[in-house]
Amino acid sequence: MNVNPNIVVLSGGVGPEREVSLLSGKALSESLSHKFNTQLLDLSECSLPPDLNPESDIVFSVIHGEFGEDGKLQGLLDAAGFEYCGCGAESSRLCMHKANAKKRVLADGVRVASGIEFFDPAELDASEVVQKLGKELIIKPTDQGSSVSLFLLSGEEELREKLKFINPGNWLLEERILGREVTIGVMGQHTLGIVEVIPNGGVYDYERKYTPGSTEYRFPAVLDSETEAEIKDFAWKAFNSCGCRDFARVDFMICDDGHAYFLEINTLPGLTTTSLLPKSASASGYNFDQLTQKLVTPAVNRFLGVTIEGETPHAA
């Protein structure tokens, strides 16, 4: 067994978050290269790169969304015998499907917004939807990240018009929780700091995530102790309910009465130096290099057969 594994960072991918993934890969690779022999690869098809060796290489994927975060890549890595960073195939599939993740965490006592899954928008009755969920609504894909194709609506007429222009697909229509948007990292056995996201215009969509100056971030977020404790409790419960390992980022909305509502789990969150998980880690005292080394450590331990804090050793 090689006691000095290589870290192969996979970035890029085939989905709409490709450019963001490339930025994450570059930042992560540069940071890990201070301690590890690191290789950065741009993955442009849905298959494992050739010439990887499970006896010497650990894979760290930062391919967001399609193929990278939906369990497909993880399944290929499992089948080929690789150790890799982050959640396994089953939990990745679950967390990528927002509606299924919500059902799972709700069963373990985490508060969620009411919602309706649909495929064909023509089959929805706008009047019935508003009667069930209220006038303030949000539509988003069930299985994409970075707020791709996210729409905010108010009332029957807006919903009816938007449904005319939405293509059939895997969609989630939710009651919109008005309030403060926050996110929190989970790393190993610990929750990190809470980050408040304050987008100009009120919605943290794809443009506001990646356009400099379009969103304000407060980390640590200024919250009362009761709300902070609930968010950390919910994040930890959600992480475990969905079978996550190593690390993830959990998003919430806090409504006006102080109650937190689970939005989703990001199993491969952005890892540029200005991404949300590094901000959450910063609020807990970690700089970017310290964070990336912490993120890779569980996979290194599995590779070496070292069991720490309940981790599963590498099967030789």
ABEGO torsion letter per residue (X at the ends): XBABBBBBBBBEEABAAAAAAAAAAAAAAAAAAAABBBBBBBBABBBBBBGBBAAABBBBBABBEBGAAAGAAAAAAAAAGBBBBEBBAAAAAAAABAAAAAAAAAAAGBBBBBBBBBABAAABBAAAAAAAAEABBBBBBAABBGGBGBBBBBEAAAAAAAAAABBBEBBBBBBBBBEBBBBBBBBEABBBBBBBBBBBGGBBBAAAAABBGABBBBOBBBBBAAAAAAAAAAAAAAAAAAGBBGBBBBBBBBBAAGBBBBABBBABBBABAABAAAAAAAAAGBBAAAAAAAAAAAAAAAAAGBBBGGBBBBBX
